[in-house]
Amino acid sequence: RSAVHKGANTCKTNRIAAAEDRRLARKNRANNPVAGATIPCPHCQRLFRAQIGLTSHLQTNKTSPPPPQDD
């Protein structure tokens, strides 16, 4: 019985550590700028390749309307 509990705890610890590693890798990937991205978000430091990406981002993260852009 003791061996089963130790094995279960070891498995749980390994699973949590793996989840933290995946989470850290995902967060680091999100902060790296994408090559060719030139359109900045007016509210955060994220860059976008296309206008539709910025528009979608702003709809998801509504804080205030985006400033008008001169074309």
mmCIF file of the N, C-alpha and C atoms, coordinates in Angstrom:
data_MODEL
# 
_entry.id   MODEL 
# 
loop_
_atom_site.group_PDB 
_atom_site.id 
_atom_site.type_symbol 
_atom_site.label_atom_id 
_atom_site.label_alt_id 
_atom_site.label_comp_id 
_atom_site.label_asym_id 
_atom_site.label_entity_id 
_atom_site.label_seq_id 
_atom_site.pdbx_PDB_ins_code 
_atom_site.Cartn_x 
_atom_site.Cartn_y 
_atom_site.Cartn_z 
_atom_site.occupancy 
_atom_site.B_iso_or_equiv 
_atom_site.pdbx_formal_charge 
_atom_site.auth_seq_id 
_atom_site.auth_comp_id 
_atom_site.auth_asym_id 
_atom_site.auth_atom_id 
_atom_site.pdbx_PDB_model_num 
ATOM 1   N N  . ARG A 1 1  ? 0.822   -1.187 0.000   1.00 0.00 ? 1  ARG A N  1 
ATOM 2   C CA . ARG A 1 1  ? 0.000   0.000  0.000   1.00 0.00 ? 1  ARG A CA 1 
ATOM 3   C C  . ARG A 1 1  ? 0.871   1.259  0.000   1.00 0.00 ? 1  ARG A C  1 
ATOM 4   N N  . SER A 1 2  ? 1.925   1.257  0.768   1.00 0.00 ? 2  SER A N  1 
ATOM 5   C CA . SER A 1 2  ? 2.833   2.398  0.837   1.00 0.00 ? 2  SER A CA 1 
ATOM 6   C C  . SER A 1 2  ? 3.476   2.668  -0.522  1.00 0.00 ? 2  SER A C  1 
ATOM 7   N N  . ALA A 1 3  ? 3.857   1.606  -1.210  1.00 0.00 ? 3  ALA A N  1 
ATOM 8   C CA . ALA A 1 3  ? 4.490   1.763  -2.522  1.00 0.00 ? 3  ALA A CA 1 
ATOM 9   C C  . ALA A 1 3  ? 3.520   2.384  -3.530  1.00 0.00 ? 3  ALA A C  1 
ATOM 10  N N  . VAL A 1 4  ? 2.258   2.023  -3.451  1.00 0.00 ? 4  VAL A N  1 
ATOM 11  C CA . VAL A 1 4  ? 1.254   2.575  -4.361  1.00 0.00 ? 4  VAL A CA 1 
ATOM 12  C C  . VAL A 1 4  ? 1.094   4.071  -4.113  1.00 0.00 ? 4  VAL A C  1 
ATOM 13  N N  . HIS A 1 5  ? 1.039   4.475  -2.859  1.00 0.00 ? 5  HIS A N  1 
ATOM 14  C CA . HIS A 1 5  ? 0.892   5.892  -2.528  1.00 0.00 ? 5  HIS A CA 1 
ATOM 15  C C  . HIS A 1 5  ? 2.118   6.686  -2.958  1.00 0.00 ? 5  HIS A C  1 
ATOM 16  N N  . LYS A 1 6  ? 3.298   6.132  -2.743  1.00 0.00 ? 6  LYS A N  1 
ATOM 17  C CA . LYS A 1 6  ? 4.526   6.817  -3.169  1.00 0.00 ? 6  LYS A CA 1 
ATOM 18  C C  . LYS A 1 6  ? 4.554   6.955  -4.687  1.00 0.00 ? 6  LYS A C  1 
ATOM 19  N N  . GLY A 1 7  ? 4.171   5.904  -5.388  1.00 0.00 ? 7  GLY A N  1 
ATOM 20  C CA . GLY A 1 7  ? 4.130   5.958  -6.850  1.00 0.00 ? 7  GLY A CA 1 
ATOM 21  C C  . GLY A 1 7  ? 3.127   6.977  -7.352  1.00 0.00 ? 7  GLY A C  1 
ATOM 22  N N  . ALA A 1 8  ? 1.975   7.047  -6.714  1.00 0.00 ? 8  ALA A N  1 
ATOM 23  C CA . ALA A 1 8  ? 0.946   8.011  -7.109  1.00 0.00 ? 8  ALA A CA 1 
ATOM 24  C C  . ALA A 1 8  ? 1.429   9.437  -6.860  1.00 0.00 ? 8  ALA A C  1 
ATOM 25  N N  . ASN A 1 9  ? 2.087   9.668  -5.736  1.00 0.00 ? 9  ASN A N  1 
ATOM 26  C CA . ASN A 1 9  ? 2.607   11.002 -5.430  1.00 0.00 ? 9  ASN A CA 1 
ATOM 27  C C  . ASN A 1 9  ? 3.710   11.396 -6.402  1.00 0.00 ? 9  ASN A C  1 
ATOM 28  N N  . THR A 1 10 ? 4.567   10.445 -6.758  1.00 0.00 ? 10 THR A N  1 
ATOM 29  C CA . THR A 1 10 ? 5.630   10.720 -7.724  1.00 0.00 ? 10 THR A CA 1 
ATOM 30  C C  . THR A 1 10 ? 5.032   11.074 -9.079  1.00 0.00 ? 10 THR A C  1 
ATOM 31  N N  . CYS A 1 11 ? 4.031   10.328 -9.496  1.00 0.00 ? 11 CYS A N  1 
ATOM 32  C CA . CYS A 1 11 ? 3.356   10.591 -10.771 1.00 0.00 ? 11 CYS A CA 1 
ATOM 33  C C  . CYS A 1 11 ? 2.711   11.979 -10.756 1.00 0.00 ? 11 CYS A C  1 
ATOM 34  N N  . LYS A 1 12 ? 2.060   12.318 -9.666  1.00 0.00 ? 12 LYS A N  1 
ATOM 35  C CA . LYS A 1 12 ? 1.408   13.618 -9.541  1.00 0.00 ? 12 LYS A CA 1 
ATOM 36  C C  . LYS A 1 12 ? 2.435   14.742 -9.597  1.00 0.00 ? 12 LYS A C  1 
ATOM 37  N N  . THR A 1 13 ? 3.555   14.583 -8.899  1.00 0.00 ? 13 THR A N  1 
ATOM 38  C CA . THR A 1 13 ? 4.613   15.591 -8.898  1.00 0.00 ? 13 THR A CA 1 
ATOM 39  C C  . THR A 1 13 ? 5.182   15.778 -10.300 1.00 0.00 ? 13 THR A C  1 
ATOM 40  N N  . ASN A 1 14 ? 5.426   14.673 -10.999 1.00 0.00 ? 14 ASN A N  1 
ATOM 41  C CA . ASN A 1 14 ? 5.957   14.752 -12.366 1.00 0.00 ? 14 ASN A CA 1 
ATOM 42  C C  . ASN A 1 14 ? 4.962   15.417 -13.309 1.00 0.00 ? 14 ASN A C  1 
ATOM 43  N N  . ARG A 1 15 ? 3.679   15.116 -13.144 1.00 0.00 ? 15 ARG A N  1 
ATOM 44  C CA . ARG A 1 15 ? 2.646   15.704 -13.998 1.00 0.00 ? 15 ARG A CA 1 
ATOM 45  C C  . ARG A 1 15 ? 2.557   17.212 -13.783 1.00 0.00 ? 15 ARG A C  1 
ATOM 46  N N  . ILE A 1 16 ? 2.636   17.647 -12.539 1.00 0.00 ? 16 ILE A N  1 
ATOM 47  C CA . ILE A 1 16 ? 2.578   19.079 -12.231 1.00 0.00 ? 16 ILE A CA 1 
ATOM 48  C C  . ILE A 1 16 ? 3.804   19.792 -12.783 1.00 0.00 ? 16 ILE A C  1 
ATOM 49  N N  . ALA A 1 17 ? 4.982   19.191 -12.635 1.00 0.00 ? 17 ALA A N  1 
ATOM 50  C CA . ALA A 1 17 ? 6.215   19.794 -13.154 1.00 0.00 ? 17 ALA A CA 1 
ATOM 51  C C  . ALA A 1 17 ? 6.158   19.908 -14.677 1.00 0.00 ? 17 ALA A C  1 
ATOM 52  N N  . ALA A 1 18 ? 5.648   18.889 -15.347 1.00 0.00 ? 18 ALA A N  1 
ATOM 53  C CA . ALA A 1 18 ? 5.533   18.932 -16.806 1.00 0.00 ? 18 ALA A CA 1 
ATOM 54  C C  . ALA A 1 18 ? 4.553   20.020 -17.240 1.00 0.00 ? 18 ALA A C  1 
ATOM 55  N N  . ALA A 1 19 ? 3.462   20.177 -16.520 1.00 0.00 ? 19 ALA A N  1 
ATOM 56  C CA . ALA A 1 19 ? 2.481   21.218 -16.845 1.00 0.00 ? 19 ALA A CA 1 
ATOM 57  C C  . ALA A 1 19 ? 3.090   22.602 -16.668 1.00 0.00 ? 19 ALA A C  1 
ATOM 58  N N  . GLU A 1 20 ? 3.876   22.796 -15.630 1.00 0.00 ? 20 GLU A N  1 
ATOM 59  C CA . GLU A 1 20 ? 4.538   24.085 -15.412 1.00 0.00 ? 20 GLU A CA 1 
ATOM 60  C C  . GLU A 1 20 ? 5.544   24.371 -16.510 1.00 0.00 ? 20 GLU A C  1 
ATOM 61  N N  . ASP A 1 21 ? 6.279   23.353 -16.958 1.00 0.00 ? 21 ASP A N  1 
ATOM 62  C CA . ASP A 1 21 ? 7.236   23.528 -18.051 1.00 0.00 ? 21 ASP A CA 1 
ATOM 63  C C  . ASP A 1 21 ? 6.517   23.917 -19.343 1.00 0.00 ? 21 ASP A C  1 
ATOM 64  N N  . ARG A 1 22 ? 5.406   23.245 -19.640 1.00 0.00 ? 22 ARG A N  1 
ATOM 65  C CA . ARG A 1 22 ? 4.638   23.577 -20.842 1.00 0.00 ? 22 ARG A CA 1 
ATOM 66  C C  . ARG A 1 22 ? 4.081   24.996 -20.756 1.00 0.00 ? 22 ARG A C  1 
ATOM 67  N N  . ARG A 1 23 ? 3.599   25.383 -19.597 1.00 0.00 ? 23 ARG A N  1 
ATOM 68  C CA . ARG A 1 23 ? 3.049   26.727 -19.400 1.00 0.00 ? 23 ARG A CA 1 
ATOM 69  C C  . ARG A 1 23 ? 4.133   27.782 -19.597 1.00 0.00 ? 23 ARG A C  1 
ATOM 70  N N  . LEU A 1 24 ? 5.322   27.544 -19.040 1.00 0.00 ? 24 LEU A N  1 
ATOM 71  C CA . LEU A 1 24 ? 6.429   28.486 -19.183 1.00 0.00 ? 24 LEU A CA 1 
ATOM 72  C C  . LEU A 1 24 ? 6.849   28.605 -20.644 1.00 0.00 ? 24 LEU A C  1 
ATOM 73  N N  . ALA A 1 25 ? 6.940   27.482 -21.343 1.00 0.00 ? 25 ALA A N  1 
ATOM 74  C CA . ALA A 1 25 ? 7.308   27.509 -22.758 1.00 0.00 ? 25 ALA A CA 1 
ATOM 75  C C  . ALA A 1 25 ? 6.271   28.283 -23.570 1.00 0.00 ? 25 ALA A C  1 
ATOM 76  N N  . ARG A 1 26 ? 4.995   28.099 -23.274 1.00 0.00 ? 26 ARG A N  1 
ATOM 77  C CA . ARG A 1 26 ? 3.927   28.797 -23.987 1.00 0.00 ? 26 ARG A CA 1 
ATOM 78  C C  . ARG A 1 26 ? 4.001   30.298 -23.730 1.00 0.00 ? 26 ARG A C  1 
ATOM 79  N N  . LYS A 1 27 ? 4.266   30.697 -22.503 1.00 0.00 ? 27 LYS A N  1 
ATOM 80  C CA . LYS A 1 27 ? 4.345   32.120 -22.188 1.00 0.00 ? 27 LYS A CA 1 
ATOM 81  C C  . LYS A 1 27 ? 5.564   32.762 -22.838 1.00 0.00 ? 27 LYS A C  1 
ATOM 82  N N  . ASN A 1 28 ? 6.682   32.065 -22.882 1.00 0.00 ? 28 ASN A N  1 
ATOM 83  C CA . ASN A 1 28 ? 7.873   32.600 -23.538 1.00 0.00 ? 28 ASN A CA 1 
ATOM 84  C C  . ASN A 1 28 ? 7.654   32.747 -25.034 1.00 0.00 ? 28 ASN A C  1 
ATOM 85  N N  . ARG A 1 29 ? 6.950   31.812 -25.635 1.00 0.00 ? 29 ARG A N  1 
ATOM 86  C CA . ARG A 1 29 ? 6.656   31.883 -27.061 1.00 0.00 ? 29 ARG A CA 1 
ATOM 87  C C  . ARG A 1 29 ? 5.769   33.084 -27.366 1.00 0.00 ? 29 ARG A C  1 
ATOM 88  N N  . ALA A 1 30 ? 4.834   33.402 -26.508 1.00 0.00 ? 30 ALA A N  1 
ATOM 89  C CA . ALA A 1 30 ? 3.894   34.497 -26.744 1.00 0.00 ? 30 ALA A CA 1 
ATOM 90  C C  . ALA A 1 30 ? 4.582   35.851 -26.696 1.00 0.00 ? 30 ALA A C  1 
ATOM 91  N N  . ASN A 1 31 ? 5.667   35.974 -25.953 1.00 0.00 ? 31 ASN A N  1 
ATOM 92  C CA . ASN A 1 31 ? 6.338   37.259 -25.815 1.00 0.00 ? 31 ASN A CA 1 
ATOM 93  C C  . ASN A 1 31 ? 7.334   37.537 -26.927 1.00 0.00 ? 31 ASN A C  1 
ATOM 94  N N  . ASN A 1 32 ? 7.708   36.522 -27.689 1.00 0.00 ? 32 ASN A N  1 
ATOM 95  C CA . ASN A 1 32 ? 8.663   36.726 -28.770 1.00 0.00 ? 32 ASN A CA 1 
ATOM 96  C C  . ASN A 1 32 ? 7.961   37.361 -29.959 1.00 0.00 ? 32 ASN A C  1 
ATOM 97  N N  . PRO A 1 33 ? 8.547   38.426 -30.535 1.00 0.00 ? 33 PRO A N  1 
ATOM 98  C CA . PRO A 1 33 ? 7.907   39.065 -31.678 1.00 0.00 ? 33 PRO A CA 1 
ATOM 99  C C  . PRO A 1 33 ? 7.964   38.169 -32.916 1.00 0.00 ? 33 PRO A C  1 
ATOM 100 N N  . VAL A 1 34 ? 6.945   38.272 -33.739 1.00 0.00 ? 34 VAL A N  1 
ATOM 101 C CA . VAL A 1 34 ? 6.858   37.495 -34.970 1.00 0.00 ? 34 VAL A CA 1 
ATOM 102 C C  . VAL A 1 34 ? 7.587   38.258 -36.071 1.00 0.00 ? 34 VAL A C  1 
ATOM 103 N N  . ALA A 1 35 ? 8.391   37.563 -36.871 1.00 0.00 ? 35 ALA A N  1 
ATOM 104 C CA . ALA A 1 35 ? 9.115   38.209 -37.964 1.00 0.00 ? 35 ALA A CA 1 
ATOM 105 C C  . ALA A 1 35 ? 8.116   38.791 -38.962 1.00 0.00 ? 35 ALA A C  1 
ATOM 106 N N  . GLY A 1 36 ? 8.333   40.030 -39.366 1.00 0.00 ? 36 GLY A N  1 
ATOM 107 C CA . GLY A 1 36 ? 7.459   40.670 -40.330 1.00 0.00 ? 36 GLY A CA 1 
ATOM 108 C C  . GLY A 1 36 ? 6.274   41.379 -39.704 1.00 0.00 ? 36 GLY A C  1 
ATOM 109 N N  . ALA A 1 37 ? 6.127   41.314 -38.398 1.00 0.00 ? 37 ALA A N  1 
ATOM 110 C CA . ALA A 1 37 ? 5.007   41.977 -37.736 1.00 0.00 ? 37 ALA A CA 1 
ATOM 111 C C  . ALA A 1 37 ? 5.309   43.466 -37.620 1.00 0.00 ? 37 ALA A C  1 
ATOM 112 N N  . THR A 1 38 ? 4.409   44.293 -38.135 1.00 0.00 ? 38 THR A N  1 
ATOM 113 C CA . THR A 1 38 ? 4.664   45.730 -38.142 1.00 0.00 ? 38 THR A CA 1 
ATOM 114 C C  . THR A 1 38 ? 3.535   46.558 -37.545 1.00 0.00 ? 38 THR A C  1 
ATOM 115 N N  . ILE A 1 39 ? 2.386   45.974 -37.297 1.00 0.00 ? 39 ILE A N  1 
ATOM 116 C CA . ILE A 1 39 ? 1.238   46.735 -36.793 1.00 0.00 ? 39 ILE A CA 1 
ATOM 117 C C  . ILE A 1 39 ? 1.165   46.559 -35.276 1.00 0.00 ? 39 ILE A C  1 
ATOM 118 N N  . PRO A 1 40 ? 1.442   47.615 -34.490 1.00 0.00 ? 40 PRO A N  1 
ATOM 119 C CA . PRO A 1 40 ? 1.429   47.473 -33.030 1.00 0.00 ? 40 PRO A CA 1 
ATOM 120 C C  . PRO A 1 40 ? 0.034   47.670 -32.443 1.00 0.00 ? 40 PRO A C  1 
ATOM 121 N N  . CYS A 1 41 ? -0.213  47.007 -31.334 1.00 0.00 ? 41 CYS A N  1 
ATOM 122 C CA . CYS A 1 41 ? -1.440  47.221 -30.580 1.00 0.00 ? 41 CYS A CA 1 
ATOM 123 C C  . CYS A 1 41 ? -1.274  48.518 -29.791 1.00 0.00 ? 41 CYS A C  1 
ATOM 124 N N  . PRO A 1 42 ? -2.284  49.393 -29.783 1.00 0.00 ? 42 PRO A N  1 
ATOM 125 C CA . PRO A 1 42 ? -2.154  50.647 -29.045 1.00 0.00 ? 42 PRO A CA 1 
ATOM 126 C C  . PRO A 1 42 ? -2.202  50.471 -27.524 1.00 0.00 ? 42 PRO A C  1 
ATOM 127 N N  . HIS A 1 43 ? -2.599  49.276 -27.038 1.00 0.00 ? 43 HIS A N  1 
ATOM 128 C CA . HIS A 1 43 ? -2.752  49.070 -25.604 1.00 0.00 ? 43 HIS A CA 1 
ATOM 129 C C  . HIS A 1 43 ? -1.662  48.215 -24.983 1.00 0.00 ? 43 HIS A C  1 
ATOM 130 N N  . CYS A 1 44 ? -1.053  47.345 -25.782 1.00 0.00 ? 44 CYS A N  1 
ATOM 131 C CA . CYS A 1 44 ? 0.006   46.476 -25.265 1.00 0.00 ? 44 CYS A CA 1 
ATOM 132 C C  . CYS A 1 44 ? 1.149   46.470 -26.274 1.00 0.00 ? 44 CYS A C  1 
ATOM 133 N N  . GLN A 1 45 ? 2.169   45.719 -26.026 1.00 0.00 ? 45 GLN A N  1 
ATOM 134 C CA . GLN A 1 45 ? 3.348   45.724 -26.885 1.00 0.00 ? 45 GLN A CA 1 
ATOM 135 C C  . GLN A 1 45 ? 3.291   44.677 -27.996 1.00 0.00 ? 45 GLN A C  1 
ATOM 136 N N  . ARG A 1 46 ? 2.164   44.038 -28.199 1.00 0.00 ? 46 ARG A N  1 
ATOM 137 C CA . ARG A 1 46 ? 2.068   42.970 -29.189 1.00 0.00 ? 46 ARG A CA 1 
ATOM 138 C C  . ARG A 1 46 ? 2.049   43.539 -30.606 1.00 0.00 ? 46 ARG A C  1 
ATOM 139 N N  . LEU A 1 47 ? 2.745   42.842 -31.520 1.00 0.00 ? 47 LEU A N  1 
ATOM 140 C CA . LEU A 1 47 ? 2.800   43.245 -32.921 1.00 0.00 ? 47 LEU A CA 1 
ATOM 141 C C  . LEU A 1 47 ? 2.034   42.244 -33.779 1.00 0.00 ? 47 LEU A C  1 
ATOM 142 N N  . PHE A 1 48 ? 1.442   42.738 -34.868 1.00 0.00 ? 48 PHE A N  1 
ATOM 143 C CA . PHE A 1 48 ? 0.641   41.906 -35.760 1.00 0.00 ? 48 PHE A CA 1 
ATOM 144 C C  . PHE A 1 48 ? 1.116   42.076 -37.187 1.00 0.00 ? 48 PHE A C  1 
ATOM 145 N N  . ARG A 1 49 ? 0.970   41.008 -37.977 1.00 0.00 ? 49 ARG A N  1 
ATOM 146 C CA . ARG A 1 49 ? 1.331   41.049 -39.395 1.00 0.00 ? 49 ARG A CA 1 
ATOM 147 C C  . ARG A 1 49 ? 0.224   41.684 -40.225 1.00 0.00 ? 49 ARG A C  1 
ATOM 148 N N  . ALA A 1 50 ? -1.025  41.443 -39.852 1.00 0.00 ? 50 ALA A N  1 
ATOM 149 C CA . ALA A 1 50 ? -2.155  41.905 -40.651 1.00 0.00 ? 50 ALA A CA 1 
ATOM 150 C C  . ALA A 1 50 ? -3.122  42.711 -39.784 1.00 0.00 ? 50 ALA A C  1 
ATOM 151 N N  . GLN A 1 51 ? -3.851  43.591 -40.443 1.00 0.00 ? 51 GLN A N  1 
ATOM 152 C CA . GLN A 1 51 ? -4.822  44.439 -39.753 1.00 0.00 ? 51 GLN A CA 1 
ATOM 153 C C  . GLN A 1 51 ? -5.908  43.607 -39.082 1.00 0.00 ? 51 GLN A C  1 
ATOM 154 N N  . ILE A 1 52 ? -6.321  42.508 -39.721 1.00 0.00 ? 52 ILE A N  1 
ATOM 155 C CA . ILE A 1 52 ? -7.380  41.670 -39.154 1.00 0.00 ? 52 ILE A CA 1 
ATOM 156 C C  . ILE A 1 52 ? -6.938  41.050 -37.833 1.00 0.00 ? 52 ILE A C  1 
ATOM 157 N N  . GLY A 1 53 ? -5.657  40.758 -37.697 1.00 0.00 ? 53 GLY A N  1 
ATOM 158 C CA . GLY A 1 53 ? -5.143  40.215 -36.441 1.00 0.00 ? 53 GLY A CA 1 
ATOM 159 C C  . GLY A 1 53 ? -5.271  41.227 -35.317 1.00 0.00 ? 53 GLY A C  1 
ATOM 160 N N  . LEU A 1 54 ? -4.914  42.474 -35.613 1.00 0.00 ? 54 LEU A N  1 
ATOM 161 C CA . LEU A 1 54 ? -5.051  43.537 -34.616 1.00 0.00 ? 54 LEU A CA 1 
ATOM 162 C C  . LEU A 1 54 ? -6.521  43.766 -34.283 1.00 0.00 ? 54 LEU A C  1 
ATOM 163 N N  . THR A 1 55 ? -7.379  43.783 -35.292 1.00 0.00 ? 55 THR A N  1 
ATOM 164 C CA . THR A 1 55 ? -8.811  43.996 -35.067 1.00 0.00 ? 55 THR A CA 1 
ATOM 165 C C  . THR A 1 55 ? -9.389  42.911 -34.168 1.00 0.00 ? 55 THR A C  1 
ATOM 166 N N  . SER A 1 56 ? -9.040  41.671 -34.444 1.00 0.00 ? 56 SER A N  1 
ATOM 167 C CA . SER A 1 56 ? -9.519  40.555 -33.632 1.00 0.00 ? 56 SER A CA 1 
ATOM 168 C C  . SER A 1 56 ? -8.996  40.660 -32.204 1.00 0.00 ? 56 SER A C  1 
ATOM 169 N N  . HIS A 1 57 ? -7.729  41.028 -32.061 1.00 0.00 ? 57 HIS A N  1 
ATOM 170 C CA . HIS A 1 57 ? -7.116  41.187 -30.739 1.00 0.00 ? 57 HIS A CA 1 
ATOM 171 C C  . HIS A 1 57 ? -7.844  42.271 -29.945 1.00 0.00 ? 57 HIS A C  1 
ATOM 172 N N  . LEU A 1 58 ? -8.152  43.375 -30.597 1.00 0.00 ? 58 LEU A N  1 
ATOM 173 C CA . LEU A 1 58 ? -8.826  44.474 -29.908 1.00 0.00 ? 58 LEU A CA 1 
ATOM 174 C C  . LEU A 1 58 ? -10.261 44.106 -29.531 1.00 0.00 ? 58 LEU A C  1 
ATOM 175 N N  . GLN A 1 59 ? -10.932 43.304 -30.345 1.00 0.00 ? 59 GLN A N  1 
ATOM 176 C CA . GLN A 1 59 ? -12.285 42.873 -29.999 1.00 0.00 ? 59 GLN A CA 1 
ATOM 177 C C  . GLN A 1 59 ? -12.263 41.950 -28.792 1.00 0.00 ? 59 GLN A C  1 
ATOM 178 N N  . THR A 1 60 ? -11.249 41.113 -28.718 1.00 0.00 ? 60 THR A N  1 
ATOM 179 C CA . THR A 1 60 ? -11.124 40.186 -27.598 1.00 0.00 ? 60 THR A CA 1 
ATOM 180 C C  . THR A 1 60 ? -10.735 40.923 -26.327 1.00 0.00 ? 60 THR A C  1 
ATOM 181 N N  . ASN A 1 61 ? -9.866  41.916 -26.455 1.00 0.00 ? 61 ASN A N  1 
ATOM 182 C CA . ASN A 1 61 ? -9.339  42.645 -25.303 1.00 0.00 ? 61 ASN A CA 1 
ATOM 183 C C  . ASN A 1 61 ? -9.851  44.076 -25.316 1.00 0.00 ? 61 ASN A C  1 
ATOM 184 N N  . LYS A 1 62 ? -11.152 44.244 -25.256 1.00 0.00 ? 62 LYS A N  1 
ATOM 185 C CA . LYS A 1 62 ? -11.741 45.581 -25.329 1.00 0.00 ? 62 LYS A CA 1 
ATOM 186 C C  . LYS A 1 62 ? -11.434 46.372 -24.066 1.00 0.00 ? 62 LYS A C  1 
ATOM 187 N N  . THR A 1 63 ? -10.711 47.466 -24.241 1.00 0.00 ? 63 THR A N  1 
ATOM 188 C CA . THR A 1 63 ? -10.501 48.416 -23.156 1.00 0.00 ? 63 THR A CA 1 
ATOM 189 C C  . THR A 1 63 ? -10.995 49.783 -23.607 1.00 0.00 ? 63 THR A C  1 
ATOM 190 N N  . SER A 1 64 ? -10.733 50.121 -24.846 1.00 0.00 ? 64 SER A N  1 
ATOM 191 C CA . SER A 1 64 ? -11.239 51.339 -25.455 1.00 0.00 ? 64 SER A CA 1 
ATOM 192 C C  . SER A 1 64 ? -11.122 51.162 -26.966 1.00 0.00 ? 64 SER A C  1 
ATOM 193 N N  . PRO A 1 65 ? -11.835 51.959 -27.753 1.00 0.00 ? 65 PRO A N  1 
ATOM 194 C CA . PRO A 1 65 ? -11.766 51.786 -29.206 1.00 0.00 ? 65 PRO A CA 1 
ATOM 195 C C  . PRO A 1 65 ? -10.375 52.130 -29.736 1.00 0.00 ? 65 PRO A C  1 
ATOM 196 N N  . PRO A 1 66 ? -9.950  51.472 -30.815 1.00 0.00 ? 66 PRO A N  1 
ATOM 197 C CA . PRO A 1 66 ? -8.634  51.758 -31.372 1.00 0.00 ? 66 PRO A CA 1 
ATOM 198 C C  . PRO A 1 66 ? -8.606  53.141 -32.003 1.00 0.00 ? 66 PRO A C  1 
ATOM 199 N N  . PRO A 1 67 ? -7.453  53.783 -32.032 1.00 0.00 ? 67 PRO A N  1 
ATOM 200 C CA . PRO A 1 67 ? -7.363  55.098 -32.659 1.00 0.00 ? 67 PRO A CA 1 
ATOM 201 C C  . PRO A 1 67 ? -7.525  54.967 -34.171 1.00 0.00 ? 67 PRO A C  1 
ATOM 202 N N  . PRO A 1 68 ? -8.062  55.990 -34.826 1.00 0.00 ? 68 PRO A N  1 
ATOM 203 C CA . PRO A 1 68 ? -8.216  55.917 -36.283 1.00 0.00 ? 68 PRO A CA 1 
ATOM 204 C C  . PRO A 1 68 ? -6.853  55.854 -36.954 1.00 0.00 ? 68 PRO A C  1 
ATOM 205 N N  . GLN A 1 69 ? -6.783  55.078 -38.039 1.00 0.00 ? 69 GLN A N  1 
ATOM 206 C CA . GLN A 1 69 ? -5.524  54.941 -38.762 1.00 0.00 ? 69 GLN A CA 1 
ATOM 207 C C  . GLN A 1 69 ? -5.615  55.673 -40.081 1.00 0.00 ? 69 GLN A C  1 
ATOM 208 N N  . ASP A 1 70 ? -4.562  56.385 -40.430 1.00 0.00 ? 70 ASP A N  1 
ATOM 209 C CA . ASP A 1 70 ? -4.490  57.083 -41.708 1.00 0.00 ? 70 ASP A CA 1 
ATOM 210 C C  . ASP A 1 70 ? -3.879  56.157 -42.738 1.00 0.00 ? 70 ASP A C  1 
ATOM 211 N N  . ASP A 1 71 ? -4.585  55.959 -43.842 1.00 0.00 ? 71 ASP A N  1 
ATOM 212 C CA . ASP A 1 71 ? -4.057  55.093 -44.907 1.00 0.00 ? 71 ASP A CA 1 
ATOM 213 C C  . ASP A 1 71 ? -3.559  55.905 -46.058 1.00 0.00 ? 71 ASP A C  1 
# 
